[in-house]
Amino acid sequence: MRFFLNGILLLITLLACVTENIYLQLWPVHPKQVIPITIRCELPFTFDQEKALGGKRQRALSQYVPLYSYLPERAKQAREVMTGLIHEVSSLREKRRTGGKELADYLKKELHLELSREEAGRLLRYKDITQLLEGVQTLEESILKGNIVEDAIPLAGKKKLEVLYPRPAGIVAHSVADIITLEQARLLLEEKVRQLFWQVDKRVLQSVLQISETLLSANLRYDQRENDRRIEEIIRRYPSKVIAYNPGDILVPFRKVLSEQDVLLLDEYSKQQNYSELPWLITVIFFTLLLYNLFLSRIFGSNSRKRTPYLLLLSLLLITVVLFKACLLFTAFPIYFIPFALLPFLIVLLNNDGVPATWTTITGAILLTLFACRTLSTLLFFTFSGMVALLLSSRIHKRVHLL
């Protein structure tokens, strides 16, 4: 029975050392999955977020939908300016002021358009100038009914965009193919004007085109604040830091709903884990239990009149390994919250002998360190905390006081 318990203790401790790795290998994790155990870092591990998330971040940035605001006042402004121009031209023709100076000054003041006196005079002397301007205005208004952007750079690589219209329409999605740039709108206007008014003097038509193209403006404005927020959200979702995890740090806590970043973190952690340390772990566990049993039988057993309680001590070690591993798997507490002092207290409570309790505590500290956090500081912490528990329990003469 003694050898059987030692074998079970060796296998259980070894299994406790590789439980998380086995889980990740047998049950690959997925986003939005609830992970049933806590995954802790056993060895130093570095997670390069740029390497793991960089491709996904670039893909998300290329696929995010930009937001534009619709500006209905642009068509209204163009109509008002053109109506004012038509009224000014009509007024100057009635007053027979066709020299062009007044009209050139008016265009410079209202439209910031530099037109020579000769070109302005040619417009005023054209007999159907009012009808021509009204016709161009109609064409311009038809183009402004579409969606026009100032710059196509934010739409590079995009398939759709969102436009925020005044209430009650709200946000409406559009295909990028239905959007034209301001330059394309001007070319379209010029093409339609030349096709419709082909009989008009080219010099007059060119001046009218200059005026109409000045009035034509984009009716979609890039919402800088909202788009910056969307881009920052993507960057926050896919950060680019290098995070160093120390042994014992929690990678993913118990019962957490996994995000995409958590899945990539666990995948990267799983790739860096291997079973090359298994021979070393088996050797350490085997010799730890061998020395422990030799001490109990050769040193303590030969110098003590009491019979060595092998079954009790090995059973307590076995229960301790299972219980403390369960604490690590099913809680998100740091490893220093493990109630290791419970082991020496139980030994004193059930056996009331300090020497085997001391060596059992040291052996338990070694085994616990192997599957909790393989660092010297952890081993010293558990060892000294167990020794403190033994020193305190030595002053207690009634077992009920241990509770």
Helices and strands as residue ranges (DSSP letters): H 2-26, E 39-40, E 45-48, H 49-63, E 67-70, H 73-94, H 101-110, H 117-125, H 129-144, E 147-149, G 153-155, E 160-165, E 170-175, G 176-178, E 179-181, H 182-196, H 202-215, E 220-222, H 224-237, E 242-245, E 250-252, H 260-272, H 278-294, I 295-300, H 301-303, H 310-330, G 335-337, H 342-350, H 354-372, H 376-393, G 399-402
